[in-house]
Amino acid sequence: MTGGLALFVAGPLLGTALCFIVARSQTAQRVIALSVSGAVTVASIAVLVHVDTVGPVTTSMGGWPDAISITFVADRLGALMLVIGNVMMFAVLVYAIGQGSRDERSPWYAPAYLALVAGVSGAFLAGDLFNLFVCFEILLMASYVLMTLEGSDDQIRSGTTYVVLNVVESLVLVTGVALVFATTGTLSMAELPDRLAALPDGVALGLSLLLLIAFGLKAAVFPLFSWLPDSYPAAPSPVSAVFAGLLTKVGVYAILRTQTQWFPDSNRTLLLVIAAATMVVGVLGAIAQADIKRILSFQIVSSIGYMIAGIALGGVAAVAAVVFYIVHHIPVKTSLFLVDGIVEQDEGTSELSRLGGLGRRSGFLAVLFLIPAFSLAGIPPFSGFIGKLGVITVGLDQGEWWIVAVALVVSILTLVSMMKIWTGAFWGAAPDNRPRGVLRHHPLMSTMTWFVVALTLAIVMFAGPIYSFAERTAADLAVAPTATTTVGAP
């Protein structure tokens, strides 16, 4: 903890600069990227342990007063997201090095990836609304570079759509930031709950809806989701894996904080309607697709609906279920995209009409697909079942039968979409009906895929302690955040 929480942003940005300096040496860039990402991952675990045992941590940069300084805060929710985010980014980085694709060999890949690490880490640690906006912008710039590295027409088109809509999101968010400051006189997340509660109801409602639109675009909720199924499939597989697992969760994280701490018990009906529409549109879109990446991309949208439903239901039990569901969903969705990357590495496509018989060629890969697929559908005893059960139980307790019915039907349809991939890609025979050898891919790719899948199984094995942590996190969110330990930045 000596260097302060600011190092989680400053370290990766320094690594970005070093990668530019050694741009002519791919080996040096890989060493820097792995070292920085690995160090940030280990440090994030230390922060999580400290926060859970001692209490929240705050770093104010430059020694300025809290009202004007750049402040980073790690509470249980922020520290948990920091850990799961950095573990995934490190695993995908190793996977990408094993794949050795053209985009990973680009001198722009490593610096952009480390900038993404900085943006994600900063978003989870931002102690005020403006710094959260800044970290979103870092995410946007880095993700655009990663999405369009190969420079294909599809990537440029999808990347342009992605940037335009995210620029709109940035405009809405910075407007919201300005209005929040104008009405409350602060942007500190620790002070805002009390200041916002003192505002007239109409003003508070307007601010909450403005922030909900901004963060809803980032989270890809209905009707603000259309950019995601078009953008993610166009990106290289390791990039899609990071985006699928993490980027929408940054938006969900922001919605969870604002709706739970700043605007408690508001927009409940609206959020439930949005959640139901997000679930239904996402799963129907997935069933209608004939490409693995597009199916998985629409399923991201559908899964976000469960998280929004839990936020809308409110209360410690519902928020705990949401936290657990997020922890489960990040490695599950990442692993499915990593499996797709192995398929694309060998077959050159993810279109179901051009695939078949992959299960016979690699039973190991088939298992790596089935485990997260069952978890995504909420089949017991996998981790997705536990998270969905938590949300559904709260819905029943609160008498919201209709959202429970929607969630159950969507779970069945999710299984249908996953079985569509299974029957199209892993079952049956290859289109040309010729015997083929074992799938060709680098051992690092399968090792990292297995590592991420193993994490989903570990979530099941340690579901009790993890859910207990989620309940403590939810209890923390029920009150305004405070910081009991202050660490000065160097």
C-alpha positions in Angstrom: 0.0 0.0 0.0 3.0 2.3 0.2 2.7 3.8 -3.3 -1.0 4.6 -2.9 -3.9 3.7 -5.1 -2.8 6.2 -7.8 -0.2 3.6 -8.9 -2.9 1.4 -10.3 -3.4 4.2 -12.9 0.1 5.7 -13.0 1.9 2.3 -13.3 0.1 1.1 -16.5 0.3 4.6 -18.0 4.1 4.6 -17.4 4.2 1.1 -19.0 2.4 2.6 -22.0 5.1 5.2 -22.4 7.9 2.6 -22.0 6.2 0.5 -24.7 6.3 3.4 -27.1 10.0 3.9 -26.3 10.8 0.3 -27.2 8.3 0.1 -30.0 10.8 -1.7 -32.3 11.2 -4.6 -29.9 8.2 -6.8 -29.7 9.9 -8.9 -26.9 10.6 -5.8 -24.8 7.0 -4.7 -25.2 5.7 -8.1 -24.1 8.0 -8.1 -21.1 6.8 -4.7 -20.0 3.1 -5.4 -20.6 3.3 -8.7 -18.7 5.3 -7.2 -15.8 3.1 -4.2 -15.4 -0.2 -6.2 -15.7 1.1 -8.9 -13.4 2.2 -6.4 -10.8 -1.1 -4.6 -10.9 -2.9 -7.9 -10.5 -0.9 -8.9 -7.4 -1.2 -5.5 -5.9 -5.0 -5.5 -6.4 -5.3 -8.7 -4.5 -3.4 -7.1 -1.6 -5.7 -4.1 -1.7 -8.8 -6.4 -1.5 -7.5 -8.3 1.5 -6.6 -5.0 3.2 -10.0 -3.4 2.5 -11.9 -6.5 3.7 -10.0 -6.8 7.0 -9.1 -3.2 7.8 -11.5 -0.9 5.9 -11.7 1.4 2.8 -8.5 3.1 1.6 -8.2 6.6 0.1 -5.4 8.2 -1.8 -5.5 12.0 -2.4 -2.9 13.1 -5.0 -0.6 16.0 -4.4 -1.7 16.7 -0.9 -4.5 19.0 -2.0 -7.8 19.3 -0.1 -10.3 16.6 -0.9 -12.6 19.0 -2.6 -10.2 19.7 -5.4 -7.7 16.8 -5.4 -7.7 13.7 -7.6 -8.9 11.1 -5.2 -8.9 7.3 -5.5 -11.0 5.2 -3.1 -11.0 1.4 -2.6 -13.9 0.0 -0.8 -15.1 -3.6 -1.0 -16.9 -3.2 -4.3 -14.2 -1.2 -6.0 -11.4 -3.6 -4.7 -13.4 -6.7 -5.8 -13.9 -5.3 -9.3 -10.3 -4.3 -9.4 -9.1 -7.8 -8.7 -11.4 -9.7 -11.1 -10.8 -7.1 -13.8 -7.0 -7.3 -13.6 -6.9 -11.0 -13.3 -8.9 -11.3 -16.5 -6.8 -8.7 -18.3 -3.6 -10.5 -17.4 -4.9 -13.9 -18.5 -6.1 -12.5 -21.8 -2.8 -10.7 -22.4 -1.0 -14.1 -22.0 -3.5 -15.7 -24.3 -3.0 -13.0 -26.9 0.8 -13.5 -26.8 0.2 -17.2 -27.4 -2.1 -16.5 -30.3 0.5 -14.2 -31.9 -2.0 -12.7 -34.3 -1.2 -9.7 -36.5 -2.9 -7.2 -34.1 -0.9 -8.5 -31.1 2.4 -8.1 -33.1 1.5 -4.5 -33.8 3.7 -2.0 -31.9 0.4 -0.3 -30.9 -1.1 -3.3 -29.1 0.9 -3.4 -25.8 0.7 0.4 -25.1 -3.1 0.4 -25.9 -3.6 -2.6 -23.7 -1.8 -1.1 -20.8 -3.8 2.1 -21.3 -6.9 0.0 -21.1 -5.6 -1.5 -17.8 -5.2 2.0 -16.5 -8.7 3.1 -17.5 -10.4 0.0 -16.1 -8.5 0.3 -12.8 -9.1 4.0 -12.5 -12.8 3.6 -13.1 -13.1 1.1 -10.3 -11.1 3.4 -7.9 -12.3 6.8 -8.9 -13.4 8.7 -5.8 -15.2 11.5 -7.6 -17.5 11.8 -10.6 -15.2 13.8 -12.8 -12.3 11.3 -12.5 -14.7 8.5 -13.4 -15.5 10.5 -16.6 -11.7 10.8 -17.3 -11.2 7.1 -16.8 -14.1 6.4 -19.2 -12.3 8.5 -21.8 -9.1 6.6 -21.3 -11.1 3.4 -21.8 -12.7 4.8 -25.0 -9.4 5.8 -26.6 -7.6 2.5 -25.7 -10.5 0.3 -26.8 -10.9 2.1 -30.1 -7.2 1.5 -30.9 -7.5 -2.2 -29.9 -10.7 -2.7 -31.9 -9.3 -1.4 -35.2 -5.7 -2.6 -35.1 -6.1 -4.9 -38.1 -7.6 -2.1 -40.1 -10.2 -4.1 -41.9 -13.3 -2.5 -43.4 -15.5 -4.2 -40.9 -13.4 -3.1 -38.0 -13.2 0.5 -39.1 -17.0 0.6 -39.7 -17.8 -1.0 -36.3 -15.1 1.0 -34.6 -16.6 4.3 -36.0 -20.0 3.3 -34.7 -18.5 2.4 -31.3 -16.7 5.7 -31.0 -19.6 7.9 -32.2 -22.0 6.4 -29.6 -19.4 6.5 -26.9 -18.7 10.2 -27.7 -22.4 10.8 -27.3 -22.2 8.9 -23.9 -19.2 11.1 -23.0 -21.2 14.3 -23.8 -24.2 13.2 -21.8 -21.9 12.2 -18.9 -19.9 15.4 -18.8 -23.1 17.3 -18.9 -24.3 15.3 -15.9 -21.1 15.9 -14.1 -21.4 19.7 -14.7 -25.0 19.7 -13.5 -24.3 17.6 -10.4 -21.5 20.0 -9.4 -23.7 23.0 -10.1 -26.5 21.7 -7.9 -24.5 20.1 -5.1 -21.2 22.0 -5.1 -19.2 18.7 -5.0 -18.3 15.7 -7.1 -17.0 13.6 -4.3 -18.7 10.2 -4.2 -18.5 10.3 -0.4 -20.3 13.6 -0.1 -22.8 13.3 -2.9 -25.4 11.0 -1.2 -26.2 13.6 1.4 -26.0 16.5 -1.0 -28.3 14.8 -3.6 -30.8 13.8 -0.9 -31.2 17.5 0.0 -32.2 18.5 -3.5 -35.8 19.0 -4.7 -37.3 15.7 -6.0 -37.6 17.0 -9.6 -33.9 18.0 -9.7 -32.7 14.8 -8.2 -34.9 12.8 -10.7 -33.5 14.7 -13.7 -29.9 14.1 -12.5 -30.5 10.4 -11.9 -32.0 10.0 -15.4 -29.2 11.9 -17.1 -26.6 9.7 -15.4 -28.6 6.6 -16.1 -28.6 7.4 -19.8 -24.8 7.9 -19.8 -24.0 4.8 -17.8 -26.7 2.8 -19.6 -25.0 3.5 -22.9 -21.7 2.2 -21.5 -23.5 -0.9 -20.0 -25.4 -1.5 -23.3 -28.9 -1.7 -21.7 -32.1 -1.5 -23.8 -32.6 0.6 -25.9 -29.0 1.8 -25.9 -27.4 -1.5 -26.8 -27.2 -1.6 -30.6 -23.6 -0.6 -30.8 -22.4 -3.7 -28.9 -23.4 -6.7 -31.1 -22.0 -4.8 -34.1 -18.7 -3.7 -32.6 -17.5 -6.7 -30.5 -17.6 -9.4 -33.2 -15.4 -7.2 -35.5 -12.6 -7.0 -32.9 -9.8 -9.6 -32.7 -10.7 -12.5 -30.3 -8.5 -11.5 -27.3 -9.8 -7.9 -27.6 -13.4 -9.2 -27.8 -12.8 -11.3 -24.7 -11.6 -8.3 -22.6 -14.4 -6.1 -23.9 -17.1 -8.8 -23.3 -15.9 -9.6 -19.8 -15.1 -6.1 -18.6 -16.2 -3.0 -20.4 -20.0 -3.3 -20.0 -19.4 -4.1 -16.3 -17.8 -0.7 -15.9 -21.1 0.8 -16.9 -23.0 -1.6 -14.6 -20.6 -0.8 -11.8 -21.4 2.9 -12.2 -25.2 2.3 -12.3 -24.9 0.1 -9.2 -23.1 2.9 -7.3 -25.3 5.8 -8.4 -28.6 4.1 -8.1 -27.9 2.4 -4.8 -26.0 5.1 -3.0 -27.0 8.4 -4.7 -30.6 7.8 -5.7 -31.9 4.9 -3.5 -35.4 3.6 -4.2 -35.8 5.8 -7.3 -36.5 4.8 -10.9 -37.5 1.3 -9.7 -40.2 0.6 -12.2 -38.2 2.2 -15.0 -35.2 0.0 -14.2 -37.3 -3.2 -14.0 -38.8 -2.5 -17.4 -35.3 -1.7 -18.8 -34.0 -4.9 -17.3 -36.8 -7.1 -18.7 -36.5 -5.5 -22.2 -32.6 -5.9 -22.1 -33.0 -9.6 -21.2 -35.5 -10.4 -23.9 -34.0 -8.4 -26.7 -30.5 -9.8 -26.0 -31.6 -13.4 -25.9 -33.8 -13.2 -29.0 -31.0 -11.5 -30.8 -28.7 -14.3 -29.8 -31.0 -17.0 -31.1 -31.4 -15.3 -34.4 -27.6 -15.2 -35.1 -25.6 -17.8 -37.0 -22.1 -16.7 -35.8 -20.5 -17.6 -32.5 -19.2 -14.1 -31.8 -22.5 -12.5 -32.6 -24.4 -15.0 -30.4 -22.1 -14.4 -27.5 -22.3 -10.6 -28.0 -26.1 -10.6 -27.9 -25.9 -12.7 -24.8 -23.8 -10.0 -23.1 -26.8 -7.7 -23.5 -29.2 -10.3 -22.1 -27.0 -10.9 -19.0 -26.8 -7.2 -18.3 -30.6 -7.3 -17.8 -30.2 -9.6 -14.8 -27.8 -7.2 -13.2 -30.1 -4.2 -13.8 -33.0 -6.2 -12.4 -31.2 -6.8 -9.2 -30.2 -3.2 -8.9 -33.9 -2.2 -9.5 -35.2 -4.6 -6.8 -32.8 -3.0 -4.3 -31.9 -4.0 -0.8 -28.9 -5.8 0.6 -30.0 -9.2 -0.7 -30.6 -8.0 -4.2 -27.4 -6.0 -4.4 -25.4 -9.0 -3.0 -26.9 -11.2 -5.8 -25.9 -8.6 -8.4 -22.3 -8.4 -7.0 -22.1 -12.2 -7.1 -23.6 -12.3 -10.6 -21.0 -9.8 -11.9 -18.1 -11.8 -10.4 -19.5 -14.9 -12.1 -20.2 -13.3 -15.4 -16.8 -11.7 -16.1 -14.8 -15.0 -16.3 -17.7 -16.9 -17.8 -18.1 -14.5 -20.8 -14.3 -14.0 -21.1 -13.8 -17.8 -21.3 -16.4 -18.2 -24.0 -14.8 -15.6 -26.2 -11.4 -17.3 -25.6 -12.8 -20.6 -26.8 -14.1 -18.8 -29.9 -10.6 -17.5 -30.4 -9.2 -21.0 -30.5 -11.9 -22.0 -33.0 -11.1 -19.0 -35.2 -7.3 -19.7 -35.0 -7.8 -23.1 -36.5 -10.9 -22.7 -38.7 -10.4 -19.1 -39.8 -14.1 -18.4 -39.1 -16.7 -18.4 -36.4 -19.7 -18.9 -38.7 -21.7 -21.9 -37.7 -22.5 -22.9 -41.3 -18.8 -23.5 -41.9 -18.0 -25.4 -38.7 -18.8 -28.8 -37.3 -17.3 -31.8 -35.5 -15.0 -29.7 -33.3 -16.0 -31.9 -30.3 -14.5 -34.9 -32.0 -11.3 -33.1 -32.8 -10.8 -31.7 -29.3 -12.9 -33.0 -26.4 -10.9 -30.8 -24.2 -12.1 -27.7 -26.0 -15.7 -29.0 -26.0 -15.5 -29.2 -22.2 -14.1 -25.7 -22.0 -17.1 -24.5 -23.9 -19.8 -26.5 -22.1 -18.8 -25.4 -18.6 -19.2 -21.6 -19.1 -22.1 -22.2 -21.5 -24.1 -24.1 -18.8 -23.1 -21.4 -16.2 -24.3 -18.6 -18.5 -27.7 -20.4 -18.9 -27.9 -20.8 -15.1 -27.8 -24.6 -15.0 -27.2 -25.9 -11.5 -24.7 -26.3 -9.9 -22.7 -23.8 -12.0 -22.1 -20.2 -10.8 -24.7 -18.6 -13.0 -27.4 -20.6 -11.2 -26.4 -19.1 -7.9 -26.4 -15.5 -9.1 -29.7 -15.9 -10.9 -31.3 -17.7 -8.0 -30.3 -14.8 -5.7 -32.0 -12.2 -8.0 -35.1 -14.4 -8.6 -35.5 -15.1 -4.8 -35.5 -11.4 -4.1 -38.0 -10.8 -6.9 -40.3 -13.5 -5.4 -40.0 -12.0 -1.9 -40.9 -8.6 -3.2 -43.9 -9.9 -5.2 -42.4 -8.9 -8.6 -43.7 -12.1 -10.3 -43.5 -10.7 -13.8 -39.8 -10.0 -13.7 -39.2 -13.4 -12.2 -41.2 -15.0 -15.1 -39.1 -13.0 -17.7 -35.9 -14.1 -16.0 -36.8 -17.8 -16.0 -38.0 -17.8 -19.7 -34.8 -15.9 -20.7 -32.7 -18.5 -18.9 -34.3 -21.3 -21.0 -33.8 -19.3 -24.2 -30.1 -18.7 -23.2 -29.6 -22.4 -23.0 -31.2 -22.7 -26.5 -28.7 -20.2 -27.9 -25.8 -22.0 -26.3 -27.0 -25.3 -27.7 -27.2 -23.7 -31.1 -23.4 -23.1 -30.9 -22.9 -26.7 -29.6 -24.8 -28.4 -32.3 -23.5 -26.1 -35.1 -19.8 -26.0 -34.1 -19.0 -28.9 -31.8 -21.5 -31.6 -32.8 -22.0 -33.4 -36.1 -19.4 -33.6 -38.9 -17.4 -30.9 -40.6 -19.1 -29.5 -43.7 -16.7 -31.3 -46.1 -17.1 -34.6 -44.1 -13.3 -35.2 -44.3 -11.5 -36.5 -41.2 -9.3 -33.8 -39.7 -6.7 -33.7 -37.1 -6.5 -32.1 -33.6 -7.3 -28.4 -33.5 -4.2 -26.3 -34.1 -3.5 -23.6 -31.5 -0.7 -22.4 -29.2 -0.5 -24.1 -25.8 -0.7 -20.8 -24.0 -4.2 -20.2 -25.5 -5.6 -23.4 -24.1 -3.8 -23.0 -20.8 -5.2 -19.5 -20.3 -8.7 -20.6 -21.4 -8.6 -23.5 -18.9 -7.4 -21.1 -16.2 -10.3 -18.8 -16.8 -12.8 -21.7 -16.9 -11.2 -23.0 -13.7 -12.0 -19.7 -12.1 -15.7 -20.1 -12.9 -15.5 -23.5 -11.2 -13.7 -22.0 -8.2 -16.5 -19.5 -7.8 -18.8 -22.5 -7.4 -16.5 -24.3 -5.0 -16.1 -21.2 -2.8 -19.6 -19.8 -3.4 -20.3 -19.5 0.3 -17.3 -17.2 1.2 -17.8 -15.2 -2.1 -21.5 -14.7 -1.4 -20.7 -13.7 2.2 -18.3 -11.1 0.8 -21.0 -9.9 -1.6 -23.4 -9.4 1.3 -20.8 -7.4 3.2 -20.3 -5.3 0.0 -24.0 -4.8 -0.4 -24.3 -3.7 3.3 -21.5 -1.2 2.6 -23.4 0.3 -0.3 -26.4 0.8 1.8 -24.6 3.7 3.6 -22.6 6.6 2.2 -18.9 5.5 1.5 -16.3 6.5 4.0 -12.5 6.1 4.0 -10.9 4.9 7.2 -7.3 4.6 5.9 -5.6 7.4 3.9 -2.5 6.7 1.8 -0.7 9.6 0.3 0.4 9.4 -3.3 4.0 9.9 -3.9 
